[in-house]
Amino acid sequence: MSKRTYQPHNKSRLRTHGFRARNSSSSGQKVLRNRRRKGRHRLTPTIYQK
């Protein structure tokens, strides 16, 4: 049997999809701008706190 494709790790999640990663490129800033304009409650994924 093959492994599942989603192997979650919080560090890699934040490094690829986090706020600082989004803000570091112009296209990521465009993503944040669009999400702010749409009125999203969360702009980027957050780590689940127990």
LINVEN-V742155 format. One record per pair of residues at least 12 apart in sequence whose C-alpha atoms are under 6 Angstrom apart, sorted by sequence separation. I is the first residue (numbers start at 0). J is the second residue. If there is no record, write none. Layout:
# LINVEN-V742155
i: [I,I]
j: [J,J]
This chain:
# LINVEN-V742155
i: [18,17]
j: [43,43]
